[in-house]
Each structure stands twice: as structure tokens, then as C-alpha cells.
Amino acid sequence: MDEEKKDHINLEGKKPQKENLVEVVWEEAEPEKSIAPKDEENREPAEVQQETIPLETIQEQLLTKTREASENFDKWLRLRAEFDNFKKRMQKEKAELLKFGNESLLKSLLPILDNLELAIDHGKDRKDSASLMEGVELILKQFLNTMEKFGVKPISVQGEVFDPEKHEAVSQAESDLGPNRVISEIQRGYFFHDRLLRPAKVVVSKERPEAKAEGN
């Protein structure tokens, strides 16, 4: 009975022991390397077949490409020349537009200028309007100076040879100056820079009958 108690006491007095744990590590097996057959390892690359091109063919191709390059270069030169001409033409038109842009306006002012000159011509014989004529003459001078600043200049005609490029013959009259001479001016003409703005209306001389008879 006493031994059973001791055993019981010993069993109760024992401390519980920890269980021994075993850690198991699984290693993944490396994949097996494929072993190439010996005949594949020893196989040599296939030989490259080289195509032989005749020399004449190469020369013909070179001549063809050279001709095409020459033709393309000629086309480029022509296009460049056309573009340069177009550029110069546009610059010229732009310059002319700036230079002659006021042509229509200045031309419409010429009748006013004519009327001023006519008023002066008719008023010169009147003594009571001398001071008025001086004022009108001053206005006419200012008018002409302003027109000249914009490139408008009167055409000189008196005694010159008739020129259809700048003169318009209204009538003919006998004169000692000889034929085809401007003997009088009906309406003054004007240049606008180097362009004719309005031709001068003039009377042109012709030979006298006596001169023709003497010549015969």
C-alpha cells in the first residue's frame, strides 16, 4: 500500500516533459537536364548557299540606278529654279503693289487738279480777284507738291516730238516747228513713278502748204 502511494506521488510530482519535435525540410528536386542526343550536339550548321550574280548584271543595275539618280537630280534642279522664279515674281508683285497701291486714288484726284488750273487761268484777267487768285495758286502749288511726294510728276510736252506712249493727239495745226511737234497742251499728263498715269492731250503740228510746195 505504501509503494502504491509512492508511485502515485512520484507520478504526480513529475513535471511534464516537452515533446521532442522533429523539423522535416523538403528539398525540391532539381529538374533533370535534358540531355541532347549526341547526334544533335555534334550536328554542324547547314552551309549557306551563295548565289553568284554575273558582273554584267551588276553593271546594268548600277547604270540604271545612276541614270535614275541623274534624272531625279535634274527634276530637283528644275523645281528649285521654278520655285526661285515664283519667289522673285511674288516679291516683284508685292513691291509693285506697295509702290502703285495708290494709283487709283491719285488718278481720281487729277480732275480736281485740272479744275484748279482752269480756275487760275480764268481768274488771271480779273483785277478784282488778284488776292483770291494768289490763294488759289498757293493751293495748287501745295497740291502739286503733295502729289509729287507720292510719285506723281507732270509730263513735259511743249516743243517735244509727238510720242504716242505719253501724248494723246487731240488735233493738228500748222506750225513752223515742223511736223509731229507738240505745239500746245489741252490737258496736262502725269507719270506715276515710271508708269503713265494719264497721257497729255496735245495739239500736234503739221507742215504748212508753202513748205510742201517749196520742197517739191
Phi, psi and omega per residue, in radians:
M1 nan -0.671 3.125
D2 -1.204 -0.607 -3.138
E3 -1.196 -0.653 3.118
E4 -1.126 -0.646 3.100
K5 -1.148 -0.692 3.129
K6 -1.114 -0.763 3.118
D7 -1.069 -0.699 3.138
H8 -1.147 -0.705 3.107
I9 -1.141 -0.752 3.138
N10 -1.104 -0.678 3.137
L11 -1.171 -0.682 3.140
E12 -1.276 -0.524 -3.087
G13 -1.451 -0.214 3.121
K14 -1.222 2.357 3.051
K15 -1.416 2.495 -3.124
P16 -1.229 2.293 3.120
Q17 -1.548 2.518 3.103
K18 -1.228 2.492 3.106
E19 -1.308 2.395 3.097
N20 -1.343 2.073 -3.125
L21 -1.733 2.402 -3.139
V22 -1.937 2.067 3.139
E23 -1.521 2.136 -3.114
V24 -1.878 2.121 3.134
V25 -1.841 2.196 3.126
W26 -1.694 2.116 3.095
E27 -1.726 2.220 3.122
E28 -1.282 2.329 -3.118
A29 -1.282 2.369 3.103
E30 -1.144 2.469 3.126
P31 -1.150 2.497 -3.125
E32 -1.214 2.295 3.094
K33 -1.268 2.301 3.127
S34 -1.259 2.291 -3.119
I35 -1.719 1.996 -3.139
A36 -1.244 2.511 3.105
P37 -1.072 2.654 -3.097
K38 -1.098 -0.546 -3.115
D39 -1.230 -0.527 3.101
E40 -1.308 -0.637 3.126
E41 -1.149 -0.659 -3.086
N42 -1.517 0.059 -3.086
R43 -1.301 2.330 -3.134
E44 -1.664 2.579 3.126
P45 -1.063 2.587 -3.109
A46 -1.152 2.512 -3.134
E47 -1.244 2.361 3.131
V48 -1.374 2.217 -3.133
Q49 -1.464 2.125 3.141
Q50 -1.646 2.284 3.140
E51 -1.673 2.246 -3.121
T52 -1.634 2.122 3.131
I53 -1.792 2.289 -3.141
P54 -1.095 2.600 -3.129
L55 -1.125 -0.618 3.141
E56 -1.110 -0.663 3.120
T57 -1.119 -0.750 3.119
I58 -1.090 -0.736 3.128
Q59 -1.127 -0.706 3.105
E60 -1.115 -0.752 3.110
Q61 -1.102 -0.695 3.117
L62 -1.133 -0.723 3.103
L63 -1.124 -0.685 3.128
T64 -1.108 -0.813 3.139
K65 -1.149 -0.655 3.109
T66 -1.133 -0.710 3.113
R67 -1.147 -0.729 3.119
E68 -1.112 -0.722 3.119
A69 -1.107 -0.705 3.122
S70 -1.138 -0.733 3.115
E71 -1.127 -0.730 3.114
N72 -1.127 -0.644 3.122
F73 -1.170 -0.705 3.097
D74 -1.107 -0.721 3.095
K75 -1.077 -0.723 3.130
W76 -1.102 -0.719 3.119
L77 -1.101 -0.741 3.135
R78 -1.136 -0.752 3.121
L79 -1.102 -0.676 3.125
R80 -1.153 -0.735 3.113
A81 -1.102 -0.745 3.118
E82 -1.107 -0.696 3.126
F83 -1.155 -0.713 3.104
D84 -1.093 -0.745 3.110
N85 -1.119 -0.715 3.102
F86 -1.104 -0.716 -3.141
K87 -1.133 -0.758 3.122
K88 -1.131 -0.690 3.139
R89 -1.127 -0.713 3.127
M90 -1.171 -0.680 3.100
Q91 -1.136 -0.680 3.120
K92 -1.148 -0.773 3.134
E93 -1.112 -0.651 3.118
K94 -1.159 -0.738 3.125
A95 -1.118 -0.723 3.120
E96 -1.165 -0.620 3.108
L97 -1.124 -0.719 3.107
L98 -1.212 -0.611 -3.077
K99 -1.336 -0.721 -3.052
F100 -1.940 0.357 -3.099
G101 -1.138 -0.469 -3.113
N102 -1.657 0.235 -3.037
E103 -1.038 -0.835 -3.097
S104 -1.127 -0.661 3.134
L105 -1.155 -0.815 -3.121
L106 -1.151 -0.634 3.119
K107 -1.140 -0.626 3.127
S108 -1.249 -0.300 3.115
L109 -1.493 -0.243 -3.093
L110 -1.085 -0.717 3.093
P111 -1.043 -0.597 3.090
I112 -1.139 -0.699 3.091
L113 -1.114 -0.698 3.101
D114 -1.093 -0.731 -3.120
N115 -1.161 -0.623 3.071
L116 -1.099 -0.754 3.126
E117 -1.134 -0.698 3.101
L118 -1.138 -0.685 3.120
A119 -1.096 -0.679 3.115
I120 -1.181 -0.737 -3.138
D121 -1.089 -0.702 -3.119
H122 -1.339 -0.444 -3.080
G123 -1.603 -0.116 -3.111
K124 -1.171 -0.548 -3.085
D125 -1.402 -0.160 -3.109
R126 -1.700 2.078 -3.091
K127 -1.318 -0.496 -3.093
D128 -1.297 -0.178 -3.121
S129 -2.047 0.511 -3.106
A130 -1.103 -0.801 -3.121
S131 -1.163 -0.604 3.106
L132 -1.170 -0.701 -3.138
M133 -1.163 -0.602 3.088
E134 -1.100 -0.688 3.104
G135 -1.156 -0.725 3.131
V136 -1.166 -0.694 3.097
E137 -1.098 -0.658 3.091
L138 -1.128 -0.704 3.099
I139 -1.115 -0.728 3.124
L140 -1.091 -0.732 3.127
K141 -1.098 -0.751 3.100
Q142 -1.110 -0.673 3.128
F143 -1.083 -0.834 -3.135
L144 -1.119 -0.683 3.117
N145 -1.129 -0.689 3.116
T146 -1.162 -0.738 3.118
M147 -1.115 -0.658 -3.134
E148 -1.161 -0.567 3.094
K149 -1.094 -0.517 3.126
F150 -1.617 0.148 3.043
G151 1.696 0.162 -3.127
V152 -1.657 2.162 3.138
K153 -2.320 2.475 3.126
P154 -1.258 2.649 3.125
I155 -1.542 2.266 3.080
S156 -1.442 2.196 -3.015
V157 -2.227 -0.494 -2.966
Q158 -1.060 2.100 3.085
G159 1.411 -0.037 -3.124
E160 -1.437 2.822 3.050
V161 -1.240 2.413 -3.124
F162 -1.037 2.231 -3.133
D163 -2.192 1.921 -3.117
P164 -1.122 -0.235 3.122
E165 -1.266 -0.430 -3.114
K166 -2.355 -0.104 3.128
H167 -2.010 2.581 3.029
E168 -2.167 1.970 -3.075
A169 -1.327 2.141 3.120
V170 -1.628 -0.694 3.137
S171 -2.760 3.058 3.089
Q172 -2.141 2.638 3.117
A173 -2.573 2.618 3.129
E174 -1.232 2.483 -3.109
S175 -2.712 2.729 3.088
D176 -1.445 -0.094 -3.124
L177 -1.286 -0.246 -3.061
G178 1.772 2.983 -3.097
P179 -1.271 2.712 3.043
N180 1.050 0.677 3.043
R181 -1.986 2.500 3.093
V182 -1.386 2.035 -3.099
I183 -1.817 -0.360 3.075
S184 -2.759 2.824 -3.091
E185 -2.067 2.187 3.103
I186 -1.544 -0.757 3.127
Q187 -2.489 2.319 -3.058
R188 -1.260 2.467 3.060
G189 -1.805 2.849 -3.052
Y190 -2.453 2.579 2.967
F191 -1.787 2.514 3.001
F192 -2.002 1.746 -2.935
H193 1.029 -2.096 3.125
D194 -1.767 0.249 -3.113
R195 -1.971 2.487 3.128
L196 -1.290 2.071 3.116
L197 -1.512 -0.700 3.074
R198 -2.764 2.308 3.127
P199 -1.276 2.692 3.110
A200 -1.465 2.294 3.082
K201 -1.525 2.113 -2.977
V202 -2.355 2.891 2.995
V203 -1.825 2.262 -3.052
V204 -1.841 2.494 -3.108
S205 -1.400 2.718 3.015
K206 -2.417 2.826 -3.089
E207 -1.195 2.581 3.056
R208 -1.357 2.645 3.098
P209 -1.035 -0.615 3.140
E210 -1.091 -0.677 -3.127
A211 -1.179 -0.617 3.118
K212 -1.190 -0.687 -3.133
A213 -1.148 -0.719 3.125
E214 -1.141 -0.609 3.136
G215 -1.176 -0.608 3.114
N216 -1.297 nan nan
